Amino acid sequence: MTPLIIIVLYLGLLLALGVYSGKSFRGTSKDYFVASHSIGPFLLLMSVFGTTMTAFALVGSTGKAFERGIGVYGLMASISGLVHAAIFFLIGIRLWVYGKKYGYVTQIQYFRARFDSIKIGYILFPILVCLIIPYLLQASIVQ
């Protein structure tokens, strides 16, 4: 009976969170992609770190852990945690402030404004897409 109560409470909490979020959502692309620039640096860091560590820990490191042992996960979490935090606090917060101040949603918007050139967006878009492809292929190769 206790597991059922826990599940019902959890689902009720998720439903309440969904209703609350739905009322504050205005339906714009800014709401969807960057949460209307309303979250702070800590939540943003935890979101980026959690997203990356989930992908690497569950998909990318399985073979390495099989080969070398369970310590791979601790090594990845500690190194990734240090690198993510350093990059985020050295570069990310400044970019977050600019994005919030000027309403940027994508990296291309920032670089277009920074270099005052529309052409740079046409150059960066295929580059950024190509940088995502190996990350996506990693998941399909391991599975």
C-alpha positions in Angstrom: 0.0 0.0 0.0 2.9 2.4 0.8 4.3 2.3 -2.8 0.9 3.1 -4.2 0.6 6.1 -1.9 4.0 7.3 -2.9 3.2 7.0 -6.6 -0.1 8.8 -6.2 1.6 11.7 -4.3 4.4 11.9 -6.9 1.9 12.0 -9.7 -0.2 14.6 -7.9 3.0 16.7 -7.4 3.8 16.4 -11.1 0.3 17.4 -12.1 0.4 20.5 -9.8 3.7 21.5 -11.3 2.3 21.0 -14.8 -0.7 23.2 -14.0 1.4 25.9 -12.4 3.9 25.9 -15.3 1.0 25.9 -17.9 -0.4 29.1 -16.3 3.0 30.9 -16.5 3.7 29.8 -20.1 3.0 32.4 -22.6 3.5 30.2 -25.7 6.5 32.0 -27.1 9.7 30.4 -28.4 11.6 32.3 -25.7 9.5 30.5 -23.1 10.2 27.1 -24.6 13.9 27.4 -25.4 15.3 29.7 -22.7 12.6 29.8 -20.1 12.1 33.5 -20.9 15.5 34.1 -19.3 13.9 33.6 -15.9 16.1 30.9 -14.3 19.3 31.8 -12.6 22.8 30.7 -13.2 22.7 27.8 -10.7 19.6 26.2 -12.2 21.0 26.7 -15.7 24.3 25.0 -14.6 22.5 22.1 -13.0 20.3 21.7 -16.1 23.3 21.7 -18.5 25.4 19.4 -16.3 22.5 17.0 -15.7 21.7 16.8 -19.4 25.3 16.1 -20.4 26.0 13.7 -17.6 22.9 11.6 -18.4 23.9 11.3 -22.0 27.5 10.4 -21.3 26.9 8.3 -18.2 24.1 6.2 -19.7 25.3 6.0 -23.4 28.9 6.9 -23.9 30.6 5.3 -20.9 29.0 1.9 -20.9 31.8 0.2 -22.9 34.5 2.0 -21.0 33.0 0.9 -17.7 32.8 -2.7 -18.9 36.5 -2.5 -19.9 37.9 -0.7 -16.8 35.3 -1.0 -14.1 32.8 1.1 -12.2 35.3 3.8 -11.3 34.9 5.3 -14.8 31.6 6.9 -13.7 33.2 8.6 -10.8 36.1 9.8 -13.0 33.7 11.1 -15.6 31.4 12.9 -13.1 34.3 14.6 -11.4 36.2 15.7 -14.5 33.0 16.7 -16.3 31.8 18.5 -13.2 35.0 20.5 -13.0 35.1 21.3 -16.7 31.4 22.2 -16.9 31.6 24.4 -13.8 34.8 26.2 -15.0 33.5 26.9 -18.5 30.1 27.9 -17.2 31.4 30.3 -14.7 34.1 31.7 -16.9 32.1 32.1 -20.1 28.5 30.9 -19.6 27.4 33.5 -17.1 28.6 36.4 -19.2 26.8 35.0 -22.3 23.7 34.3 -20.1 23.7 38.0 -19.0 24.0 39.2 -22.7 21.2 36.8 -23.7 18.9 38.1 -21.0 19.8 41.7 -21.7 19.4 41.6 -25.5 16.9 38.8 -25.9 19.1 36.2 -27.6 17.7 32.7 -27.8 20.4 31.0 -30.0 24.2 31.1 -30.3 23.8 32.4 -33.8 21.9 35.4 -32.7 24.7 36.3 -30.2 27.4 36.0 -32.8 25.5 37.9 -35.4 25.1 40.8 -33.0 28.6 40.5 -31.6 30.3 40.7 -35.1 27.5 42.8 -36.6 27.2 40.4 -39.5 24.3 38.3 -40.8 26.8 36.2 -42.9 28.4 34.8 -39.8 25.1 33.1 -39.0 25.2 31.3 -42.4 28.7 30.1 -41.6 28.1 29.1 -38.1 24.8 27.2 -38.6 26.3 24.3 -40.6 29.3 24.2 -38.3 27.1 23.9 -35.2 24.9 21.3 -36.8 28.1 19.3 -37.7 29.3 19.5 -34.1 26.0 17.9 -32.9 26.1 15.0 -35.4 28.8 13.0 -33.6 27.0 13.4 -30.3 23.8 12.0 -31.9 25.6 9.2 -33.6 27.2 8.1 -30.3 23.8 7.1 -29.1 22.9 5.1 -32.2 26.2 3.3 -32.4 26.2 2.1 -28.7 22.6 0.9 -29.0 
